[in-house]
Amino acid sequence: MPIATPYLVPVARIRRKLVAFGMLTVLALTIGLPGWTVAALASISLAIPAVAALAGGRAMLRELLRPPGRPTGDRAVPPFAEQLAHPAYGGRSPSTE
């Protein structure tokens, strides 16, 4: 079940689009596409955070530009040693030996 977000568009989707347009801009500049193409891609890359700030305020902009953290709680992935010790893997936990 997805986690509810107060924004109309999930921040993760906006972040993916920002990264994609940034990479396309660098690629277009590297392979020598026409200047108007590079300018269009760069302007879209700069407009994405601006529109996110207008739509969701500072909180959304901060969430967009800050890298996502590690999951916590029920969705957290246990350390590798604990995964191997799980009975499903046939392992024994160090505390039961």
QUISUL-V676433 format. One record per residue. N is the residue number from 1. RES is the residue in three letters. SS is DSSP state (A for helix, B for strand, O for the rest). NEAR is the number of other ideal C-beta (glycine too) atoms within 8 Angstrom. D_FIRST is the distance of its C-alpha to the first C-alpha in whole Angstrom. Layout:
N/RES/SS/NEAR/D_FIRST ; N/RES/SS/NEAR/D_FIRST
This chain:
1/MET/O/2/0 ; 2/PRO/O/3/4 ; 3/ILE/O/4/7 ; 4/ALA/O/4/9 ; 5/THR/O/6/12 ; 6/PRO/O/3/16 ; 7/TYR/O/9/17 ; 8/LEU/O/3/17 ; 9/VAL/O/7/17 ; 10/PRO/O/7/14 ; 11/VAL/A/12/17 ; 12/ALA/A/7/16 ; 13/ARG/A/8/17 ; 14/ILE/A/12/20 ; 15/ARG/A/10/21 ; 16/ARG/A/8/21 ; 17/LYS/A/9/23 ; 18/LEU/A/12/25 ; 19/VAL/A/8/26 ; 20/ALA/A/8/26 ; 21/PHE/A/12/29 ; 22/GLY/A/9/31 ; 23/MET/A/8/31 ; 24/LEU/A/9/32 ; 25/THR/A/12/35 ; 26/VAL/A/8/36 ; 27/LEU/A/8/36 ; 28/ALA/A/11/38 ; 29/LEU/A/9/41 ; 30/THR/A/6/41 ; 31/ILE/A/6/42 ; 32/GLY/O/4/44 ; 33/LEU/O/7/43 ; 34/PRO/O/5/45 ; 35/GLY/A/5/44 ; 36/TRP/A/6/43 ; 37/THR/A/9/40 ; 38/VAL/A/12/39 ; 39/ALA/A/8/40 ; 40/ALA/A/8/37 ; 41/LEU/A/12/35 ; 42/ALA/A/9/36 ; 43/SER/A/8/35 ; 44/ILE/A/9/32 ; 45/SER/A/11/31 ; 46/LEU/A/8/32 ; 47/ALA/A/8/31 ; 48/ILE/A/12/27 ; 49/PRO/A/11/28 ; 50/ALA/A/8/30 ; 51/VAL/A/8/28 ; 52/ALA/A/13/25 ; 53/ALA/A/11/27 ; 54/LEU/A/5/28 ; 55/ALA/A/10/25 ; 56/GLY/A/9/23 ; 57/GLY/A/7/26 ; 58/ARG/A/6/27 ; 59/ALA/A/7/24 ; 60/MET/A/13/22 ; 61/LEU/A/12/25 ; 62/ARG/A/8/25 ; 63/GLU/A/9/21 ; 64/LEU/A/12/22 ; 65/LEU/A/6/25 ; 66/ARG/O/6/24 ; 67/PRO/O/3/23 ; 68/PRO/O/5/19 ; 69/GLY/O/5/19 ; 70/ARG/O/4/18 ; 71/PRO/O/7/15 ; 72/THR/O/6/16 ; 73/GLY/A/5/15 ; 74/ASP/A/3/12 ; 75/ARG/A/5/11 ; 76/ALA/O/8/15 ; 77/VAL/O/4/17 ; 78/PRO/O/5/20 ; 79/PRO/O/5/24 ; 80/PHE/A/5/25 ; 81/ALA/A/7/28 ; 82/GLU/A/9/25 ; 83/GLN/A/10/23 ; 84/LEU/A/8/27 ; 85/ALA/A/10/28 ; 86/HIS/O/9/25 ; 87/PRO/A/5/26 ; 88/ALA/A/4/24 ; 89/TYR/A/8/26 ; 90/GLY/O/4/29 ; 91/GLY/O/8/30 ; 92/ARG/O/6/31 ; 93/SER/O/9/30 ; 94/PRO/A/7/33 ; 95/SER/A/4/33 ; 96/THR/A/5/34 ; 97/GLU/O/5/37
